[in-house]
Amino acid sequence: MFKKILIANRGEIALRILRACEELDIKTVAVYSSADKDLKHVKMADESICIGPAESAKSYLNVAAIISASELTGIDAIHPGVGFLSENDHFAQQVTSSGYKFIGPDSETIKVMGNKITAKEAVLSAGMQPVPGTGRINSEEEALKMADEIGYPVIIKAAAGGGGKGIQICEKKEEFLSKLSLTQIEALNSFGSDEVYIEKYLQTPRHVEIQVAADDHGNVVHFFERDCSIQRRNQKIIEEAPAFDIPQEKLDEIRKIAVNTCKKINYKGLGTFEFLYEDGNFYFIEMNTRLQVEHTITEMITGIDLVKLQIMIAAGQEIPLSQEDINCRGHAIECRINAEHHETFIPSPGKVTEFHPPGGFRIRTDSHLYSGYTVPQYYDALIAKICAHSSDRISAIRKMRVALEETYIEGINTNAPLHQRILIEPNFVEEKISINYLRDILNIK
Ligand code: ADP
């Protein structure tokens, strides 16, 4: 097992990883930007090193600074967390060539699955059905022709995209070329590559994903599904596990395909296959080759610590469970609390004057907040994940309502009122949801 791990991330996920390391008796190194010296995990880690100024490009995305911090502290592995460098194949390769273990799949796998076009090709050969669409777009004429063939509306997406960025929906031919160039510009600015592709725009699918894990010894297991349909601007805000209202034979089939795909692509570590589910079909959209924000609810329904498992797999250990040992109990919901206005989504950084997280039986709050903490303006708006677990979906919803009622965050705006609105809204309660829930039901753009 590793002796010392460097956590190349910030916020609640850095704290989550630190807790797993401590339970495994592994020493921790926190790296932080100058805006983040007051983060909880920075104070708790065995060692902490400032790796640069507030801007992510100069700190959390600064590969050289992170490798230098590793050399200074004598670590043996790096956990990249979520976002930042977690799906950057160049970083994974640098970590490995510097003599450290990257906690995640190898850089070649990250490269193939990190590009949504090559990822679709890879899973297709293993039997997964991607959303109908194109490969790489080479010219405007070709793109127009392909969009015609697919049929409007279409969605134009950055191959290297993530975090809901680099996505444009195009309703009709007249607006196609302007949306194409808009996506290319956004892709280049956000991901350093203007490679884009086109997919059929599915009108009312649900976002359903499968959590998997694979070790170096040929063992591959899944941990059931999550429904992440409730999104704002293509970003998840509520997740649930397990997914609901899907015939058992469809679930059995997609789980088998997910496990087989891991074997076929020789996948190692934790991963998630993401699908759009519509009219009884699963359409693959992408794979995340890392820990996901919403792993918490899978932990609640299975009782398995996925971060500890991820670290154990990276250390070369065997997954200590067979598929039969992994059971799904009850229903769990996660609400992502963001520092933003609940209707306009305008970010709301600033000082948190009071913070009282909810508690109680089967309530889990993952958060780095404390009273007096200042949310910096530079990073993702996520400040807390509140999770509720109960025997069934309705009682989990009721539990979550109580938890949100109890949550008290003063000094900044949060999206908690939006969550409260959704949790009592009849369509949500009755499982009548899709990825366009906010637009269609709540009239929020
Ligand atoms: P990212 O990597 O940025 O999260 P994804 O490819 O996972 O991008 O898509 C994010 C979200 O965008 C999906 O959950 C879904 O809501 C929407 N989306 C993506 N592709 C399509 C599609 N073909 N039709 C309809 N919605 C889509």
Residues whose N, C-alpha, C, O or C-beta is under 5 A from the ligand:
A	BS01	ADP	V131 I155 G161 G162 G163 G164 K165 E199 K200 Y201 L202 H207 N234 I285 E286 I435
